[in-house]
Amino acid sequence: MILGSSSKKRVSNVSIRCPPDSPRPPSAMPSPRPRGWLPISAEIEIARVDMLDWRGPLFCGMLQVWKGSLRSGESHLKRALKLNGSSAEALAFLGSAYSLMGKHAIAEEFLRQAIYITPLDPLRFYYLTEFAKLQWLTSNFEEAFQLSREALTLYSGYDVATSIMISAAMTINRQADVEHLVVSKTSAEVDTLVTRLSRLPGWNNGAFSPVIGDVVSLAEKGTSSRL
């Protein structure tokens, strides 16, 4: 993309270093991409983003939240919402950031907005799952179970929703409702799932680490029952 002199002041280069096999942040799912997205290699990705286009600060905010830089992510996502107040992605990611900050009331406000305005959005499963995570954090396990189950009806392969549903179900004595989610998995598949989850913000020795323990526990019970 060739930029005129008047455009250069608007553009920032943003880089992020990822392990070669790391999961892509939710921004890599079907969604508006910032202009000038340029994948360089499996280890380094560089995005050339227009910070006056709402997708620029949205992308930067997503990356910062993904890396755990919540304050920086909050600032970028607020900027994205200022430029486009109807961005469900910005609303959801800002809600997620506040959730990880422990600001649960304001997180719920943003996540509810994201869900309300996206009845047909292909990323609705993600917004529902983020709300399910918040409900799990605040010990509303029945609500977390229902929200994650709804998310899985939209995208049955979403590991985060699967894991939240398993953990919530085990807490409210509904283990029988989720055994099918892991009973067919091999030990290697469970290990891969745990590795992916451990790379998520707040999951490795963080607030969501008990969820991983519940997934492993249920998988081990399934393995024992097959022996």
RATA-V266871 format. One record per backbone hydrogen bond with DSSP energy under -0.5 kcal/mol. CO is the residue of the C=O (numbers start at 1). NH is the residue of the N-H. If there is no record, write none. Layout:
CO|NH  CO|NH
This chain:
1|3  4|7  4|8  5|9  7|10  7|11  8|11  10|51  12|14  12|49  14|47  16|18  16|45  19|22  25|28  26|29  34|37  36|48  38|46  43|18  44|40  44|41  45|16  46|38  47|14  47|49  49|12  49|51  50|53  50|56  53|56  53|57  54|58  55|59  56|60  57|61  58|62  59|63  60|64  61|65  62|66  63|67  64|68  64|69  65|68  68|70  69|73  70|74  71|75  72|76  73|77  74|78  75|79  76|80  77|81  78|82  79|83  80|84  84|87  86|88  87|91  88|92  89|93  90|94  91|95  92|96  93|97  94|98  95|99  96|100  97|101  98|102  98|103  99|102  102|104  103|107  104|108  105|109  106|110  107|111  108|112  109|113  110|114  111|115  112|116  113|117  115|118  118|121  121|124  123|126  123|127  124|128  125|129  126|130  127|131  128|132  129|133  130|134  131|135  132|136  133|137  134|138  135|140  136|139  139|141  140|144  141|145  142|146  143|147  144|148  145|149  146|150  147|151  148|152  149|153  150|154  151|154  151|155  155|158  157|159  158|162  159|163  160|164  161|165  162|166  163|167  164|168  165|169  166|170  167|171  168|172  169|174  170|173  174|177  175|178  175|179  178|181  179|182  179|183  182|185  186|190  187|191  188|192  189|193  190|194  191|195  192|196  193|197  194|198  195|199  196|199  197|200  200|203  200|204  202|208  203|205  206|209  208|211  208|212  209|213  210|214  211|215  212|216  213|217  214|218  215|219  216|220  217|221  218|222  219|223  220|224  221|225  222|226  223|226  223|227  224|227
